[in-house]
Amino acid sequence: MSASGGTRAIVAALGANLAIAVAKFVAFAFSGSSSMLAEGVHSVADSGNQALLLVGGRKARRKASEEHPFGYGRERYIYGFLVSIVLFTIGGVFALYEGYEKIKEPHPLEHWYWPVGVLLFAVVAEGFSFRTAIKESNELRGKQSWRSFVRTAKAPELPVVLLEDFGALVGLVLALGGVCLTIATGDSVWDGIGTLCIGTLLVLIALVLAAETKSLLLGEAAGPDQVARIRAAAVDGTTVTRVIHMRTLHLGPEELLVAAKIAVRAEDTAAQVARAIDAAEARIREAVPIARVIYLEPDIYSETAAAAGEDPAATPGGPGHAP
C-alpha cells in the first residue's frame, strides 16, 4: 500500500484499539458495565477492521495476470466494504442488543472507577489515533471539506479510519456519560441508554461507509481536475486537434484507466497518427501519473456527428457513422 493509502494511520489505529479493547474488557469484568462491554466489542471490531484494511492493501499489490489483466487494485475497495459490514454487525447491532438487555434487566454498576479510568485512557489513545488519521488525510485533502474528502476519496483506508476514530471518540463520550449518570442516580438504566446510543452511532457510520465503498466498487471516474488535465494533455493542437469523447475509470486508488476518441487530421498518414498517439499517451501520463492504462482511438472530427451529443453511438466513428 502506498503512503497515500494511510498505512501509518491504520497501524496507529490498530495499536490503539488493541490496547483499549483489553482495558475495556478488564473494566467490564470488574464493574459489569454494559457500556464497557459494548465498547470492548467495538474496539475488537475496529482492530479486525484495521487488519482487514492491511490485508486488502497487501493483496492489491499483486501483479496483473491473464485472468485479471487490470490487476488487483480493487481488492482495497472490497476489504473496505467488508469493514463496513463488520462495523455494522459486530459493532453496532451487538451494542444495540446489549443496550436493550441492560434496560430490560438493569444490573448494578460495581467498582465505577474502573470504567471511568479506562474510558479516560481510551479517549487519550483514540485521540492519538484520530490525530494521526487527520495528519495523513490532510496530505491528500487539500482545500476540500472533510465531508467532501470522505465522499470523493478514491483510497478507502483513510475515510474508514477517520470515521472509525471519530465514532470511537463520540462513543467513548456517550459511554462516559452513561456511566456517570448511573453513578449519580444509582440507576443502571442510564448505562443501557448510553450503550443504545453507541450502537446507533456505529450503525449510522457503517451505513455511510457501505454507501461510499459501494460506489468505489461499482467504478468511479477520475475527479474533475484530473479529467481536465487529461483532456488538455491529450491535445497538441497540431496532430491531435481535440478530444471527441472520453471515459475514465479507477481500477484502484492509484490506477486509472483512460479511454478516449481523439480527432486527428484527415491528411495525416498512419505513421504520423501512431506517433501522435504515443506522444499523447506520454503527455497524459506526465500530467496524471496514475493514468496507467490508456486507450486512444483516432478519428476524423465531424461537427454534424458531434452535435448528436456525448453518446458514443452518436459520435464520429460510432455505429451508424462513417469516418
Phi, psi and chi 1 to 4 in degrees:
 res  aa     phi    psi   chi1   chi2   chi3   chi4
   1 MET       -  136.3 -170.8 -172.7  -51.9      -
   2 SER   -74.0  167.7   71.2      -      -      -
   3 ALA   -58.0  -33.7      -      -      -      -
   4 SER   -68.0  -16.3   62.7      -      -      -
   5 GLY   -73.4   -8.8      -      -      -      -
   6 GLY    79.6   35.8      -      -      -      -
   7 THR   -58.6  -41.9  -54.4      -      -      -
   8 ARG   -62.0  -39.4  -72.5 -168.3  -63.8  -87.4
   9 ALA   -65.2  -39.1      -      -      -      -
  10 ILE   -67.0  -46.1  -61.7  173.2      -      -
  11 VAL   -63.6  -41.5  172.4      -      -      -
  12 ALA   -61.9  -43.0      -      -      -      -
  13 ALA   -66.5  -39.4      -      -      -      -
  14 LEU   -62.8  -47.2  177.4   59.7      -      -
  15 GLY   -61.9  -43.1      -      -      -      -
  16 ALA   -64.6  -43.2      -      -      -      -
  17 ASN   -69.2  -36.0  -80.0  -45.3      -      -
  18 LEU   -64.1  -44.8  -73.7  173.9      -      -
  19 ALA   -65.1  -41.4      -      -      -      -
  20 ILE   -67.1  -40.0  -67.6  169.5      -      -
  21 ALA   -59.6  -45.6      -      -      -      -
  22 VAL   -60.6  -45.4  172.3      -      -      -
  23 ALA   -63.4  -39.9      -      -      -      -
  24 LYS   -67.7  -40.9  -73.5  174.6  179.8  175.6
  25 PHE   -67.3  -35.6  -77.0  126.8      -      -
  26 VAL   -63.0  -44.3  170.6      -      -      -
  27 ALA   -62.8  -39.5      -      -      -      -
  28 PHE   -63.8  -41.8  164.0   71.4      -      -
  29 ALA   -61.3  -34.9      -      -      -      -
  30 PHE   -87.4  -28.2  -79.9   94.9      -      -
  31 SER  -109.3  -25.9   67.3      -      -      -
  32 GLY    76.4   14.8      -      -      -      -
  33 SER   -73.0  124.2  168.6      -      -      -
  34 SER   -68.4  -31.1   67.7      -      -      -
  35 SER   -61.0  -39.1  -68.7      -      -      -
  36 MET   -66.5  -40.8  -78.0  -68.0   92.1      -
  37 LEU   -64.3  -46.5  178.5   58.5      -      -
  38 ALA   -61.6  -42.4      -      -      -      -
  39 GLU   -67.8  -35.7  -82.9  -68.4  -47.1      -
  40 GLY   -63.5  -44.8      -      -      -      -
  41 VAL   -64.2  -39.1  172.3      -      -      -
  42 HIS   -58.0  -44.6  174.4 -160.2      -      -
  43 SER   -67.5  -37.0  -66.4      -      -      -
  44 VAL   -64.3  -43.0  169.9      -      -      -
  45 ALA   -61.8  -42.7      -      -      -      -
  46 ASP   -62.5  -40.1  -79.8   -6.0      -      -
  47 SER   -62.6  -42.9  -60.1      -      -      -
  48 GLY   -62.8  -37.1      -      -      -      -
  49 ASN   -63.2  -44.5  -70.6  -19.6      -      -
  50 GLN   -65.5  -35.1  -83.8  106.8   45.6      -
  51 ALA   -64.1  -40.1      -      -      -      -
  52 LEU   -62.2  -41.2  -75.9  173.2      -      -
  53 LEU   -63.9  -39.7  -67.6  176.0      -      -
  54 LEU   -66.2  -40.3  -69.5  172.2      -      -
  55 VAL   -63.9  -43.5  169.7      -      -      -
  56 GLY   -60.5  -42.1      -      -      -      -
  57 GLY   -63.4  -37.8      -      -      -      -
  58 ARG   -68.7  -44.4 -176.4  176.8 -178.6   83.3
  59 LYS   -65.2  -32.7  -74.5 -177.7  172.4  -68.2
  60 ALA   -67.5  -17.7      -      -      -      -
  61 ARG   -82.4   -4.5  -70.3 -162.3  -63.7  -93.9
  62 ARG   -62.4  147.1  -71.7 -179.8  -66.4  171.5
  63 LYS   -74.3  154.1  -66.6 -178.1  179.3 -180.0
  64 ALA   -62.5  150.1      -      -      -      -
  65 SER  -129.6  176.0   63.1      -      -      -
  66 GLU   -63.6  -35.0  -71.0 -173.4    7.2      -
  67 GLU   -74.7  -32.7 -173.6  177.3    5.5      -
  68 HIS  -126.9   76.6  -62.9  -80.9      -      -
  69 PRO   -65.7  -21.4   24.0  -34.2      -      -
  70 PHE   -97.1   12.2  -67.8  114.7      -      -
  71 GLY    86.2 -167.4      -      -      -      -
  72 TYR  -121.1   24.1  -64.7   84.2      -      -
  73 GLY   -57.9  -29.6      -      -      -      -
  74 ARG   -76.2   -4.8  -71.8 -164.5  179.8 -175.3
  75 GLU   -54.3  -36.6  -71.5  -90.9   15.8      -
  76 ARG   -65.5  -33.7  -72.5  164.5   67.2  178.8
  77 TYR   -69.9  -39.8  -60.9  152.8      -      -
  78 ILE   -62.8  -46.2  -66.5  171.2      -      -
  79 TYR   -70.1  -30.9  -80.5   83.5      -      -
  80 GLY   -63.6  -38.1      -      -      -      -
  81 PHE   -68.6  -39.3 -171.3   73.7      -      -
  82 LEU   -59.7  -37.1  -71.4  175.5      -      -
  83 VAL   -59.3  -43.5  163.7      -      -      -
  84 SER   -63.7  -35.1   67.4      -      -      -
  85 ILE   -68.7  -44.0  -64.4  173.4      -      -
  86 VAL   -62.2  -44.1  171.2      -      -      -
  87 LEU   -62.6  -37.7 -171.3   62.7      -      -
  88 PHE   -69.1  -48.2  179.4   86.8      -      -
  89 THR   -79.4  -61.2   54.2      -      -      -
  90 ILE   -71.4  -39.7  -61.0  179.7      -      -
  91 GLY   -81.6  -63.4      -      -      -      -
  92 GLY   -72.6  -53.0      -      -      -      -
  93 VAL   -64.7  -40.5  174.4      -      -      -
  94 PHE   -61.9  -42.6  176.2   82.1      -      -
  95 ALA   -63.9  -40.0      -      -      -      -
  96 LEU   -62.1  -43.4  -69.6  173.1      -      -
  97 TYR   -64.0  -45.6  170.2   77.7      -      -
  98 GLU   -64.9  -39.3 -176.5   63.1   25.1      -
  99 GLY   -64.1  -41.8      -      -      -      -
 100 TYR   -62.0  -44.2  168.9   76.3      -      -
 101 GLU   -63.5  -37.1  -73.0  -66.1  -44.1      -
 102 LYS   -68.0  -38.2 -174.1   70.8  173.9 -175.1
 103 ILE   -72.2  -37.7  -66.9  173.9      -      -
 104 LYS   -67.0  -43.2 -175.5  179.3  177.5 -177.6
 105 GLU  -132.3   83.4  -63.6 -178.1   14.8      -
 106 PRO   -62.3  140.2  -18.0   31.2      -      -
 107 HIS  -120.1  142.2  -58.2  -69.8      -      -
 108 PRO   -63.9  147.1   22.8  -33.7      -      -
 109 LEU   -90.2  119.2 -177.6   65.8      -      -
 110 GLU  -107.2  149.7  -59.3  174.8   -6.3      -
 111 HIS    49.0   59.9  -53.1  -65.8      -      -
 112 TRP   -57.7  -25.0   59.4  -93.1      -      -
 113 TYR   -67.2  -22.6   42.1   83.9      -      -
 114 TRP   -64.9  -56.6  -85.3   98.6      -      -
 115 PRO   -62.8  -36.8   18.7  -31.4      -      -
 116 VAL   -63.9  -45.5  171.1      -      -      -
 117 GLY   -63.3  -43.4      -      -      -      -
 118 VAL   -65.5  -41.0  167.3      -      -      -
 119 LEU   -63.1  -40.7  -73.9  170.5      -      -
 120 LEU   -65.0  -40.9  -68.1  175.4      -      -
 121 PHE   -62.0  -42.5  162.0   73.1      -      -
 122 ALA   -64.4  -37.8      -      -      -      -
 123 VAL   -60.0  -42.7  167.2      -      -      -
 124 VAL   -65.2  -46.3  174.2      -      -      -
 125 ALA   -65.5  -44.5      -      -      -      -
 126 GLU   -66.5  -34.4  -74.1  -72.0    0.8      -
 127 GLY   -62.1  -39.5      -      -      -      -
 128 PHE   -63.4  -44.8  167.9   75.6      -      -
 129 SER   -63.3  -43.4  174.0      -      -      -
 130 PHE   -64.3  -39.3 -167.4   41.3      -      -
 131 ARG   -62.3  -40.7  177.6  177.8  175.0  -85.2
 132 THR   -64.1  -42.6  -57.2      -      -      -
 133 ALA   -63.7  -39.7      -      -      -      -
 134 ILE   -64.5  -44.1  -70.9  174.4      -      -
 135 LYS   -62.0  -44.0 -175.8  178.1  178.6 -179.3
 136 GLU   -64.2  -40.8  -70.3  -80.9  -66.8      -
 137 SER   -68.5  -35.9  -60.7      -      -      -
 138 ASN   -61.7  -25.7  -80.6  -25.8      -      -
 139 GLU   -67.0  -24.8  -64.0  178.8    5.4      -
 140 LEU  -106.5  -26.6  -63.2  175.7      -      -
 141 ARG   -69.2  -35.9 -175.4  170.3   66.8   95.0
 142 GLY    62.5 -127.7      -      -      -      -
 143 LYS   -95.7    5.5  -64.0 -178.8  179.6  179.1
 144 GLN   -67.2  151.1  -75.4 -178.1  -65.1      -
 145 SER   -72.7  162.2   65.9      -      -      -
 146 TRP   -63.5  -38.2  -74.6  108.1      -      -
 147 ARG   -63.0  -44.0 -179.1  173.6  179.8  -86.8
 148 SER   -65.1  -38.7  175.6      -      -      -
 149 PHE   -62.4  -45.6  173.7   71.9      -      -
 150 VAL   -63.1  -37.0  169.8      -      -      -
 151 ARG   -77.2  -29.5  -70.7 -176.3   60.0   85.4
 152 THR  -109.7   -9.0   60.9      -      -      -
 153 ALA   -61.5  133.0      -      -      -      -
 154 LYS   -89.4  -21.7  -54.5  -55.4 -179.7 -175.9
 155 ALA   -90.7  117.9      -      -      -      -
 156 PRO   -75.1  -19.4   29.2  -35.4      -      -
 157 GLU   -63.4  -47.1  -67.1   85.1    3.0      -
 158 LEU   -65.5  -46.8  -76.1  173.5      -      -
 159 PRO   -58.3  -38.2  -27.5   36.2      -      -
 160 VAL   -62.6  -49.9  167.5      -      -      -
 161 VAL   -65.0  -40.6  174.2      -      -      -
 162 LEU   -59.3  -49.9  -83.4  170.1      -      -
 163 LEU   -68.3  -37.6  -72.5  176.5      -      -
 164 GLU   -61.8  -48.2  -85.3 -170.7   -6.3      -
 165 ASP   -65.5  -40.7  -73.5  -10.6      -      -
 166 PHE   -61.8  -45.8  174.3   74.9      -      -
 167 GLY   -63.0  -37.4      -      -      -      -
 168 ALA   -65.0  -42.8      -      -      -      -
 169 LEU   -64.7  -44.6  -76.5  170.6      -      -
 170 VAL   -64.9  -40.5  175.7      -      -      -
 171 GLY   -61.6  -38.1      -      -      -      -
 172 LEU   -64.4  -39.7  -71.3  168.8      -      -
 173 VAL   -64.0  -41.8  172.6      -      -      -
 174 LEU   -63.9  -43.4  -68.0  171.5      -      -
 175 ALA   -63.5  -41.6      -      -      -      -
 176 LEU   -64.2  -39.5 -169.9   58.7      -      -
 177 GLY   -64.0  -42.9      -      -      -      -
 178 GLY   -62.9  -42.7      -      -      -      -
 179 VAL   -66.3  -44.5  169.8      -      -      -
 180 CYS   -64.3  -39.9  -70.6      -      -      -
 181 LEU   -67.0  -35.5  -74.6  171.3      -      -
 182 THR   -64.0  -42.6  -61.9      -      -      -
 183 ILE   -64.4  -43.9  -64.6  169.6      -      -
 184 ALA   -69.3  -37.2      -      -      -      -
 185 THR  -100.1  -18.6   63.2      -      -      -
 186 GLY    75.9    7.1      -      -      -      -
 187 ASP  -109.0  111.1 -172.2   -6.1      -      -
 188 SER   -75.2   -1.1   58.0      -      -      -
 189 VAL   -59.6  -33.5  167.6      -      -      -
 190 TRP   -61.7  -34.5  -72.2  107.2      -      -
 191 ASP   -63.5  -40.2 -171.0   31.6      -      -
 192 GLY   -67.3  -38.6      -      -      -      -
 193 ILE   -63.4  -41.9  -67.5  173.2      -      -
 194 GLY   -60.3  -38.6      -      -      -      -
 195 THR   -66.5  -40.7  -52.3      -      -      -
 196 LEU   -60.8  -41.2  -77.5  177.9      -      -
 197 CYS   -63.4  -40.0  -67.7      -      -      -
 198 ILE   -62.3  -45.1  -67.1  168.6      -      -
 199 GLY   -61.2  -43.4      -      -      -      -
 200 THR   -61.4  -43.2  -58.2      -      -      -
 201 LEU   -60.6  -45.7  173.1   68.5      -      -
 202 LEU   -65.7  -38.6  -65.8  179.9      -      -
 203 VAL   -63.2  -43.0  166.4      -      -      -
 204 LEU   -63.4  -43.9  -68.7  174.9      -      -
 205 ILE   -63.2  -41.2  -70.0  175.6      -      -
 206 ALA   -62.0  -39.5      -      -      -      -
 207 LEU   -65.9  -39.6  -69.3  175.2      -      -
 208 VAL   -63.3  -46.0  171.4      -      -      -
 209 LEU   -62.9  -41.1  -73.3  176.5      -      -
 210 ALA   -62.1  -42.6      -      -      -      -
 211 ALA   -64.6  -42.5      -      -      -      -
 212 GLU   -70.2  -44.0  -65.7  -55.2  -39.5      -
 213 THR   -71.7  -29.9   50.7      -      -      -
 214 LYS   -61.3  -41.5  174.1 -168.5  171.2 -174.1
 215 SER   -61.3  -40.6  178.1      -      -      -
 216 LEU   -66.4  -39.4  -68.7  169.0      -      -
 217 LEU   -64.0  -38.9  -84.4  171.8      -      -
 218 LEU   -67.1  -25.4  -70.6  174.6      -      -
 219 GLY   110.9  113.3      -      -      -      -
 220 GLU  -111.4  148.7  -70.5 -170.4   -3.0      -
 221 ALA   -79.2  170.2      -      -      -      -
 222 ALA   -64.7  158.4      -      -      -      -
 223 GLY   -68.4  160.7      -      -      -      -
 224 PRO   -55.1  -39.0  -24.7   34.0      -      -
 225 ASP   -65.6  -42.4  178.6   63.2      -      -
 226 GLN   -66.6  -40.3  -70.9  176.9  -38.9      -
 227 VAL   -60.6  -43.1  169.1      -      -      -
 228 ALA   -62.8  -40.9      -      -      -      -
 229 ARG   -67.3  -37.9  -80.0 -175.1  -80.0  149.8
 230 ILE   -64.7  -45.9  -68.6  170.0      -      -
 231 ARG   -59.7  -44.6  -76.0 -176.0  174.7  -84.4
 232 ALA   -66.2  -38.4      -      -      -      -
 233 ALA   -72.6  -30.5      -      -      -      -
 234 ALA   -67.7  -30.3      -      -      -      -
 235 VAL   -94.3  129.1  177.0      -      -      -
 236 ASP  -107.8   -6.9   63.4    1.3      -      -
 237 GLY    80.1   -6.2      -      -      -      -
 238 THR  -112.8  -67.7  -56.5      -      -      -
 239 THR   -90.4  -46.0  -53.7      -      -      -
 240 VAL   -96.8  111.0  179.8      -      -      -
 241 THR   -93.5  -23.2   58.1      -      -      -
 242 ARG  -170.0  164.7   69.0  173.8   65.1 -150.4
 243 VAL   -97.0  118.3  173.9      -      -      -
 244 ILE   -74.5  -52.1  -60.6  172.1      -      -
 245 HIS  -155.6  158.4   67.5   74.1      -      -
 246 MET  -149.0  146.8 -178.3  174.0   70.7      -
 247 ARG  -130.3  139.0  -60.0  -70.6 -176.4  -91.7
 248 THR  -126.4  153.5   61.5      -      -      -
 249 LEU  -153.1  131.9  178.3   68.0      -      -
 250 HIS   -78.8  117.0  -92.0  -85.5      -      -
 251 LEU   -82.8  -14.6  -58.4  174.1      -      -
 252 GLY  -175.9  175.1      -      -      -      -
 253 PRO   -58.2  -33.8  -25.8   35.3      -      -
 254 GLU  -117.7   28.6  -75.0   95.7   30.9      -
 255 GLU  -143.6  123.4 -170.6  167.8   13.8      -
 256 LEU  -121.5  135.8 -170.4   65.6      -      -
 257 LEU   -99.1  132.9 -179.0  148.6      -      -
 258 VAL  -123.6  123.3  177.6      -      -      -
 259 ALA  -126.4  123.3      -      -      -      -
 260 ALA  -144.4  150.4      -      -      -      -
 261 LYS  -103.9  121.1 -178.2  170.8  -72.6 -170.6
 262 ILE  -113.8  147.8   56.3  175.1      -      -
 263 ALA   -89.7  129.1      -      -      -      -
 264 VAL  -121.6  167.2  -63.5      -      -      -
 265 ARG   -76.0  141.0  -62.3 -178.6  -54.7  179.1
 266 ALA   -62.6  -29.6      -      -      -      -
 267 GLU   -85.5   -5.4   62.0  -88.6   18.7      -
 268 ASP   -72.4  145.7  -74.4  -16.8      -      -
 269 THR   -80.2  167.3   64.6      -      -      -
 270 ALA   -59.7  -39.2      -      -      -      -
 271 ALA   -65.0  -40.7      -      -      -      -
 272 GLN   -65.1  -41.2  -72.2  175.2  -45.9      -
 273 VAL   -64.8  -41.5  170.4      -      -      -
 274 ALA   -61.5  -43.6      -      -      -      -
 275 ARG   -65.2  -36.9  -73.7 -165.7  -64.5  -90.7
 276 ALA   -65.5  -38.4      -      -      -      -
 277 ILE   -66.5  -43.9  -70.8  174.8      -      -
 278 ASP   -60.0  -42.6  -70.3  -18.9      -      -
 279 ALA   -66.1  -40.5      -      -      -      -
 280 ALA   -64.1  -41.1      -      -      -      -
 281 GLU   -61.6  -41.3  -70.6  179.4   -5.7      -
 282 ALA   -64.0  -41.8      -      -      -      -
 283 ARG   -65.3  -39.3  -67.8 -166.8  -59.5  -88.3
 284 ILE   -64.6  -44.3  -69.7  171.6      -      -
 285 ARG   -65.6  -32.4  -70.9 -167.0  174.2   95.3
 286 GLU   -71.3  -38.7 -176.8  178.4   -1.4      -
 287 ALA   -74.3  -38.4      -      -      -      -
 288 VAL  -133.1   91.3 -178.7      -      -      -
 289 PRO   -58.8  -26.1  -26.7   36.0      -      -
 290 ILE   -79.2   -2.0   66.8  169.4      -      -
 291 ALA   -75.9   86.4      -      -      -      -
 292 ARG   -88.6  -36.5  -51.7  -85.1  177.5   82.9
 293 VAL  -113.6  116.1 -178.0      -      -      -
 294 ILE  -128.1  127.8  -56.5  173.9      -      -
 295 TYR  -123.3  117.1  -62.5  108.4      -      -
 296 LEU  -117.0  126.7  -60.0 -179.7      -      -
 297 GLU  -110.4  120.6  178.3 -174.7   -7.0      -
 298 PRO   -79.6  147.5   29.4  -33.7      -      -
 299 ASP  -156.1  169.1 -154.5  -19.0      -      -
 300 ILE   -98.3  124.1  -53.4  -57.5      -      -
 301 TYR   -69.7  138.2 -179.0   71.7      -      -
 302 SER  -129.8  121.0  165.8      -      -      -
 303 GLU   -61.1  -39.8  -68.0  -77.3   -2.9      -
 304 THR   -64.8  -47.4  -57.6      -      -      -
 305 ALA   -66.8  -38.1      -      -      -      -
 306 ALA   -64.7  -30.0      -      -      -      -
 307 ALA   -65.3  -16.4      -      -      -      -
 308 ALA   -71.5  -18.7      -      -      -      -
 309 GLY   118.0 -168.3      -      -      -      -
 310 GLU   -82.9   -9.4  -76.2  -69.9  -37.1      -
 311 ASP   -58.8  122.1 -177.6    0.7      -      -
 312 PRO   -56.0  -29.8  -26.0   34.8      -      -
 313 ALA   -71.0  -15.6      -      -      -      -
 314 ALA  -109.7    8.5      -      -      -      -
 315 THR  -102.7  164.1   53.6      -      -      -
 316 PRO   -54.3  133.6  -26.3   34.6      -      -
 317 GLY    88.5  -12.0      -      -      -      -
 318 GLY   -77.3  178.6      -      -      -      -
 319 PRO   -57.9  132.2  -23.3   32.8      -      -
 320 GLY    89.5   -0.8      -      -      -      -
 321 HIS  -123.3  124.7  -70.1  -81.6      -      -
 322 ALA   -81.3  146.0      -      -      -      -
 323 PRO   -67.2      -   22.0  -29.3      -      -
